[in-house]
Structures are given as structure tokens and as C-alpha cells.
Amino acid sequence: MSVFVLDRSGLPLMPCSEKRARKLLAAGRARVHRLVPFVIRLMDRHADSCAFQPLRIKLDPGSKATGLALVRDTETVESGTGEIQRGAAVLSLLDLVHRGRQISEALTARRSMRRRRRGNLRYRAPRFLNRTRKAGWLAPSLQHRVDTTLAWVTRIRRWAPVTAISSELVRFDMQALENPEISGIEYQQGTLAGYEVREYLLEKWGRKCAYCDASGVPLQIEHLHARARGGSNRISNLALACGLCNRKKAALPLEVFLSKDSKRLARIQAQAKRPLKDAAAVNATRWALTNALKATGLPVELASGGRTKYNRSQLGVPKTHALDAACVGSVDAIKAWRKPT
């Protein structure tokens, strides 16, 4: 994790390594400005006399946690094709844990206590339509996600010369998943074919086989109502199955295949129609966060979760919230992402 650096007036400079920060502090050229995250202030340097490189904040918004990554944009030209490869050198990784669940539970408890207290006031006339909400209103548990994410973006901009922002607009394109024909050529034949659907199904079915609960094995996309019997590609008709269960079921109706396991049949039918709660929370706040990021005045790049997973898989990066953020957007290579042990 790089160390944030300020000049003697408090203006942001390029971050430096931990080793260089220790040398500056030992030589008396810098002072500790902040402990968490660690920020130093140079006593003999002005921002006007320094050179800067393009820095970018990348965000992976989530329901329970949001990943933030501060990266340095790099560009290289391939010698054979002459194509420009866009890369990112990771400087800092942060995980921002949200308190949405605690806020929702606290508001529910407050509402219950107020309802009980008002029930004792028999003389009080009932009031139902005396409250209005402004356009764009979000529940406090959702607004909290937007406010805390924007607060940390503002803090990082205060400590580093950020020139651009990249963010996932939505983890799953719910409309395209529900109706694949809405933009068929892009989702069915493009480079990202299958990534949006597969990532959604992995989350929805808990990364295990719907029929035998097997995990840690290759999972295949399974049509609950077989295509041979007129089943569609809608997300409500898709599940995950291991290879053995997929071959066993083949084109059998779900009711016939699970005729001896009525409990699992009922659970699968209910799960197939159940929306993904966390994805719905992210989708509810996506435009509010996007508009807040655009209000900063910086160029904002938007991408989908399918693109993020594709980049992470192609580059061999493990899955964490912060590393997912580093893979957001158009990126062909990532450097210095490995955390020290």
C-alpha cells in the first residue's frame, strides 16, 4: 500500500512507497500528517514544482462492502500490432464495509416503538398522507452506501492528485438477463458472452449444484424447463448443476426428475423466482452514486460486473472487493496488485 504525500501547503503530491516514506521521515524532510490511512507532509516541496502522473480511483460498489482501488494509468504499444494496451499499476487498495443492515434494523425498531406509543393516544387523529419525499429519495440504508462511498472518494482526492474515476454502473444487467433478446448480438456473441449470466447465477445459487449441493466442482448452466420442451433462456429458467446431475436430468421435467425429493423441488422452484436481494440494492443506488461521482467534475468511466469478472479471469487476479475494483473498466494489464504478506 502506497503512502499518500502532501506538499508543505497541504496540496496532494504523487504517492510514494513505504520505504521512501520512512527515509523522508528519518531525514526530517517530512512530518506525519495522518495515521489512518498513513499520510505524510513534505516540508521542502511545493506542488507547483512537481510532475504528476495520471491517477484513477476505481470503485466496485456492493451491497455489504465496496472495493476502492487507487491506480496509476499506464499505456503500452504492442510492437507487433501497434495496438495501445491500457494498464493499471495498483497503489492502494481499500475495503469499505457498509452498515446498511444495522441502519435498516435500527429504523425498524424505531418504527415499532413509535407505533406502540401512538397507539395509546386515542385522541390523536390518524395521519397518513402528510409526508412527502423529494425526487430521487432513497431509503437511509441505501443512501448510506452512496454517502460513505462518496466521502471516501473525496478523502482520497484530498490526499492524491486524482484525474479520473472508474466505477461499476451495475453488477448485473437485470433487464438483459430477464430478456436476452433485448441486445442479443452483444450478450450472446460478444467477448463477454455468458459472463453476466454466469456471475448472476453463481451468486443466486450459492456457487453449488442446485440438485445435489456439490461445491468446488465445475458447474454448468442448466435449464429447469428444458429447451427441448420449449424452455426459454430467461434468468428465471436457469440454474447451476454439476455435470453428473445435468446429464441425469437431460430433458426430463423438473417435477419428474425430483419426484422423490419434494422438499428440494419446492426449494428450487421458489429460488428460481426469487430476485437477488443484494443485486437489487446495488441497482437501486447505481444512478445516485453515478450522478454523485459525475458531480465531482472528473471524467467517469462506467462498466458492468461482467466486464470486471472477465478482466479478473483474464489477468489471473484473485477475487476480493478491492481487487475487483482494480479490474473495473477497460484494462489489459494490472501491475503491483499483490499485497505483502
C-alpha positions as a printed NumPy array, in Angstrom:
array([[  0.   ,   0.   ,   0.   ],
       [  1.48 ,   3.33 ,  -1.063],
       [  1.798,   6.278,   1.291],
       [ -0.102,   9.456,   0.49 ],
       [  2.068,  12.58 ,   0.247],
       [  1.169,  16.269,   0.661],
       [  3.305,  19.336,  -0.003],
       [  4.038,  21.885,   2.705],
       [  0.78 ,  23.709,   1.895],
       [ -1.327,  20.568,   2.162],
       [ -1.801,  20.019,  -1.578],
       [ -1.618,  16.404,  -2.841],
       [  1.507,  15.015,  -4.489],
       [  2.193,  11.628,  -6.082],
       [  2.063,   8.781,  -3.518],
       [  5.336,   7.102,  -2.636],
       [  6.416,   3.693,  -1.355],
       [  6.614,   2.845,   2.342],
       [ 10.417,   2.608,   2.128],
       [ 10.734,   6.091,   0.664],
       [  8.327,   7.492,   3.281],
       [ 10.499,   6.059,   6.067],
       [ 13.595,   7.681,   4.56 ],
       [ 11.876,  11.057,   4.259],
       [ 10.706,  10.909,   7.87 ],
       [ 14.129,   9.816,   9.133],
       [ 15.837,  12.645,   7.245],
       [ 13.464,  15.224,   8.735],
       [ 12.118,  16.203,   5.318],
       [  8.569,  15.06 ,   6.152],
       [  6.089,  15.05 ,   9.004],
       [  3.262,  12.645,   9.797],
       [  0.026,  14.28 ,   8.689],
       [ -2.416,  11.421,   9.332],
       [ -2.122,   7.902,  10.718],
       [ -5.072,   6.013,   9.135],
       [ -4.575,   5.946,   6.231],
       [ -0.944,   6.986,   6.567],
       [ -0.273,  10.416,   5.073],
       [  2.958,  12.414,   5.257],
       [  3.581,  16.098,   4.514],
       [  6.813,  17.23 ,   2.885],
       [  8.393,  20.326,   4.418],
       [ 10.573,  21.289,   1.427],
       [  8.355,  20.727,  -1.585],
       [  5.627,  22.684,  -3.413],
       [  3.085,  21.14 ,  -5.792],
       [  3.928,  23.733,  -8.468],
       [  7.423,  22.3  ,  -8.933],
       [  6.363,  18.611,  -9.122],
       [  5.485,  16.359, -12.053],
       [  2.313,  14.279, -11.875],
       [  1.164,  11.038, -13.457],
       [ -2.488,  10.146, -14.201],
       [ -4.148,   8.584, -11.158],
       [ -7.562,   6.962, -11.172],
       [ -9.966,   5.877,  -8.423],
       [-11.742,   2.615,  -9.231],
       [-14.895,   1.514,  -7.432],
       [-16.629,  -1.849,  -7.125],
       [-19.939,  -0.936,  -5.396],
       [-21.511,  -3.747,  -3.399],
       [-24.421,  -4.282,  -1.055],
       [-22.337,  -5.191,   2.012],
       [-18.932,  -3.773,   1.043],
       [-17.433,  -1.539,  -1.633],
       [-13.95 ,  -2.022,  -3.002],
       [-11.788,   1.023,  -3.745],
       [ -8.516,   0.99 ,  -5.651],
       [ -6.174,   3.871,  -6.414],
       [ -4.244,   3.053,  -9.581],
       [ -1.812,   4.772, -11.924],
       [ -2.886,   4.594, -15.559],
       [ -0.294,   3.185, -17.95 ],
       [ -0.275,   2.752, -21.704],
       [  2.   ,   0.497, -23.765],
       [  2.159,  -0.067, -27.533],
       [  2.443,  -3.627, -28.782],
       [  5.348,  -3.988, -31.165],
       [  3.587,  -6.435, -33.482],
       [  0.156,  -4.9  , -33.901],
       [  0.728,  -1.333, -32.777],
       [ -2.329,  -1.511, -30.516],
       [ -2.353,   0.554, -27.339],
       [ -2.686,  -1.628, -24.233],
       [ -4.22 ,   0.143, -21.256],
       [ -2.847,  -0.968, -17.904],
       [ -3.091,  -0.069, -14.235],
       [ -0.414,  -0.017, -11.542],
       [ -2.091,  -0.508,  -8.175],
       [ -1.075,   1.995,  -5.496],
       [ -3.658,   1.447,  -2.742],
       [ -6.468,  -0.997,  -2.023],
       [ -9.307,  -0.352,   0.432],
       [-12.422,  -2.262,   1.518],
       [-15.315,  -0.091,   2.698],
       [-17.802,  -2.083,   4.824],
       [-21.349,  -0.707,   4.781],
       [-23.76 ,  -0.533,   7.737],
       [-26.928,  -0.839,   5.661],
       [-28.288,  -3.806,   7.6  ],
       [-27.719,  -2.152,  11.002],
       [-29.404,   1.041,   9.789],
       [-32.414,  -0.882,   8.473],
       [-32.804,  -2.808,  11.748],
       [-32.484,   0.369,  13.818],
       [-35.164,   2.134,  11.757],
       [-37.452,  -0.891,  12.026],
       [-37.091,  -0.893,  15.81 ],
       [-37.77 ,   2.836,  15.977],
       [-40.867,   2.473,  13.813],
       [-42.22 ,  -0.281,  16.073],
       [-41.692,   1.781,  19.224],
       [-43.356,   4.84 ,  17.687],
       [-46.313,   2.795,  16.517],
       [-46.764,   1.418,  20.038],
       [-46.525,   4.877,  21.585],
       [-49.01 ,   6.413,  19.165],
       [-51.466,   3.596,  19.823],
       [-52.036,   4.968,  23.334],
       [-53.119,   8.401,  22.038],
       [-56.775,   7.809,  21.306],
       [-57.498,  11.478,  20.861],
       [-54.977,  11.839,  18.033],
       [-56.478,  11.824,  14.547],
       [-54.828,   9.347,  12.125],
       [-52.456,  10.932,   9.604],
       [-51.229,   9.045,   6.554],
       [-50.662,  11.454,   3.68 ],
       [-48.918,  14.329,   5.438],
       [-45.377,  13.348,   4.422],
       [-43.759,  13.837,   1.039],
       [-40.459,  12.625,  -0.384],
       [-38.396,  14.56 ,  -2.852],
       [-37.496,  13.115,  -6.243],
       [-34.657,  10.632,  -6.117],
       [-35.273,   9.739,  -2.459],
       [-33.511,   6.612,  -1.234],
       [-34.054,   4.651,   1.952],
       [-31.485,   5.594,   4.633],
       [-29.836,   2.164,   4.439],
       [-29.29 ,   2.711,   0.681],
       [-28.386,   6.404,   0.906],
       [-25.707,   5.407,   3.42 ],
       [-23.925,   3.415,   0.709],
       [-23.813,   6.418,  -1.603],
       [-22.748,   8.912,   1.071],
       [-19.924,   6.825,   2.574],
       [-18.535,   5.877,  -0.842],
       [-18.542,   9.496,  -1.989],
       [-16.962,  10.587,   1.308],
       [-14.002,   8.263,   0.778],
       [-13.628,   9.363,  -2.84 ],
       [-13.438,  12.946,  -1.567],
       [-10.831,  11.981,   1.058],
       [ -8.633,  10.192,  -1.465],
       [ -8.83 ,  13.192,  -3.796],
       [ -7.641,  15.328,  -0.873],
       [ -4.51 ,  13.162,  -0.488],
       [ -3.726,  12.232,  -4.11 ],
       [ -3.916,  14.112,  -7.459],
       [ -6.731,  12.013,  -8.943],
       [ -7.594,  12.754, -12.575],
       [-10.357,  10.208, -13.345],
       [-12.822,   7.749, -11.804],
       [-13.954,   4.293, -12.934],
       [-16.967,   2.571, -11.414],
       [-19.238,  -0.383, -11.979],
       [-22.578,   1.028, -13.038],
       [-24.319,  -2.247, -12.234],
       [-23.163,  -5.666, -11.185],
       [-25.755,  -7.457, -13.315],
       [-27.728,  -6.062, -16.237],
       [-31.086,  -7.227, -14.839],
       [-33.095,  -6.248, -17.934],
       [-30.802,  -8.059, -20.347],
       [-30.721, -11.103, -18.077],
       [-34.514, -11.285, -17.9  ],
       [-34.917, -10.698, -21.642],
       [-31.802, -11.872, -23.531],
       [-33.214, -10.721, -26.867],
       [-33.053,  -7.057, -25.81 ],
       [-29.481,  -6.744, -27.146],
       [-28.812, -10.251, -28.357],
       [-25.703,  -9.858, -30.504],
       [-23.727,  -8.099, -27.765],
       [-24.627, -10.522, -24.965],
       [-24.702, -13.775, -26.932],
       [-21.772, -13.416, -29.334],
       [-19.536, -10.703, -27.877],
       [-16.334, -11.087, -25.864],
       [-18.356, -11.02 , -22.622],
       [-20.804, -13.71 , -23.754],
       [-22.07 , -15.598, -20.71 ],
       [-20.193, -13.637, -18.047],
       [-23.186, -11.552, -16.927],
       [-25.475, -14.606, -16.706],
       [-22.92 , -16.909, -15.074],
       [-21.896, -14.393, -12.399],
       [-25.544, -13.746, -11.53 ],
       [-26.31 , -17.478, -11.273],
       [-23.237, -18.138,  -9.116],
       [-24.472, -15.564,  -6.617],
       [-28.1  , -16.662,  -6.783],
       [-27.475, -20.402,  -6.289],
       [-24.657, -20.072,  -3.762],
       [-21.949, -21.436,  -6.109],
       [-23.179, -25.014,  -5.781],
       [-25.245, -27.558,  -7.706],
       [-28.998, -26.982,  -7.354],
       [-29.709, -30.737,  -7.395],
       [-27.015, -32.264,  -5.157],
       [-25.438, -29.22 ,  -3.398],
       [-21.987, -30.139,  -4.756],
       [-19.485, -27.278,  -4.467],
       [-15.91 , -26.869,  -5.6  ],
       [-16.651, -28.639,  -8.909],
       [-17.216, -27.24 , -12.425],
       [-20.819, -26.053, -12.668],
       [-22.879, -25.876, -15.831],
       [-25.817, -23.628, -16.685],
       [-28.962, -25.775, -16.501],
       [-32.409, -25.085, -17.978],
       [-35.027, -26.035, -15.371],
       [-37.599, -26.349, -18.133],
       [-35.561, -27.959, -20.908],
       [-35.086, -26.167, -24.204],
       [-36.199, -29.352, -25.971],
       [-39.581, -28.91 , -24.268],
       [-39.941, -25.241, -25.134],
       [-37.989, -23.71 , -22.217],
       [-36.588, -20.202, -22.602],
       [-33.261, -18.547, -21.777],
       [-34.846, -16.244, -19.205],
       [-32.922, -15.984, -15.963],
       [-35.876, -17.436, -14.007],
       [-35.486, -20.675, -16.004],
       [-31.76 , -21.08 , -15.358],
       [-29.892, -22.781, -12.531],
       [-26.47 , -24.309, -11.911],
       [-25.795, -28.051, -11.949],
       [-22.745, -30.291, -11.859],
       [-22.013, -32.353, -14.949],
       [-23.395, -35.583, -13.477],
       [-26.752, -34.07 , -12.452],
       [-27.031, -32.205, -15.733],
       [-26.665, -35.441, -17.694],
       [-29.077, -37.292, -15.406],
       [-31.804, -34.696, -15.772],
       [-31.311, -34.213, -19.517],
       [-34.685, -33.083, -20.917],
       [-36.797, -34.51 , -18.082],
       [-39.364, -32.167, -16.479],
       [-38.189, -30.875, -13.124],
       [-41.181, -32.442, -11.363],
       [-40.308, -35.877, -12.773],
       [-36.579, -35.637, -12.047],
       [-37.229, -34.646,  -8.402],
       [-40.364, -36.695,  -7.853],
       [-38.742, -38.418,  -4.838],
       [-37.465, -35.189,  -3.264],
       [-40.434, -32.869,  -2.9  ],
       [-38.648, -30.52 ,  -0.484],
       [-35.8  , -29.838,  -2.912],
       [-38.301, -29.39 ,  -5.734],
       [-40.198, -26.739,  -3.785],
       [-36.96 , -25.012,  -2.784],
       [-35.661, -24.878,  -6.366],
       [-38.964, -23.562,  -7.717],
       [-39.028, -20.826,  -5.069],
       [-35.367, -19.905,  -5.56 ],
       [-35.765, -19.679,  -9.327],
       [-38.323, -16.879,  -8.989],
       [-36.637, -15.11 ,  -6.083],
       [-34.718, -11.953,  -7.042],
       [-31.172, -11.44 ,  -5.838],
       [-31.568,  -9.091,  -2.864],
       [-28.02 ,  -7.713,  -2.826],
       [-28.074,  -7.089,  -6.574],
       [-31.361,  -5.213,  -6.19 ],
       [-29.8  ,  -2.99 ,  -3.507],
       [-26.841,  -2.192,  -5.766],
       [-29.127,  -1.483,  -8.715],
       [-31.257,   0.848,  -6.576],
       [-28.256,   3.033,  -5.742],
       [-26.313,   2.817,  -9.005],
       [-27.554,   6.03 , -10.606],
       [-27.413,   8.002,  -7.368],
       [-23.748,   7.039,  -6.952],
       [-23.013,   7.666, -10.64 ],
       [-24.533,  11.15 , -10.537],
       [-22.638,  11.931,  -7.32 ],
       [-19.363,  10.857,  -8.945],
       [-20.073,  12.936, -12.05 ],
       [-20.737,  15.945,  -9.821],
       [-17.058,  15.841,  -8.766],
       [-16.149,  17.201, -12.209],
       [-13.79 ,  14.323, -13.035],
       [-14.193,  12.057, -16.09 ],
       [-16.2  ,   8.979, -15.014],
       [-15.822,   5.636, -16.778],
       [-18.702,   3.187, -16.274],
       [-18.567,  -0.589, -16.72 ],
       [-20.549,  -3.716, -15.818],
       [-19.778,  -6.543, -13.445],
       [-19.443,  -8.901, -16.396],
       [-16.517,  -6.826, -17.681],
       [-14.935,  -6.837, -14.215],
       [-15.097, -10.628, -13.918],
       [-13.77 , -11.038, -17.454],
       [-10.766,  -8.815, -16.693],
       [-10.089, -10.606, -13.392],
       [-10.231, -14.021, -15.057],
       [ -8.023, -12.993, -17.973],
       [ -5.397, -11.395, -15.716],
       [ -5.393, -14.141, -13.077],
       [ -6.285, -11.827, -10.183],
       [ -7.922, -13.37 ,  -7.064],
       [-11.369, -12.211,  -6.01 ],
       [-11.585,  -9.558,  -3.311],
       [-13.636,  -6.373,  -3.185],
       [-10.61 ,  -4.124,  -3.636],
       [ -9.035,  -6.222,  -6.411],
       [-12.389,  -6.344,  -8.184],
       [-12.28 ,  -2.55 ,  -8.132],
       [ -8.821,  -2.598,  -9.732],
       [-10.265,  -4.719, -12.576],
       [-13.174,  -2.37 , -13.311],
       [-13.38 ,  -0.853, -16.771],
       [-11.12 ,  -1.203, -19.768],
       [ -7.812,  -2.644, -18.555],
       [ -5.427,  -5.036, -20.324],
       [ -2.795,  -5.463, -17.594],
       [ -2.508,  -4.922, -13.835],
       [  0.771,  -4.474, -12.008],
       [  1.735,  -4.462,  -8.319],
       [ -1.609,  -5.812,  -7.128],
       [ -0.144,  -8.445,  -4.791],
       [ -0.492,  -7.475,  -1.13 ],
       [  2.555,  -8.011,   1.122],
       [  2.253, -10.999,   3.447]])
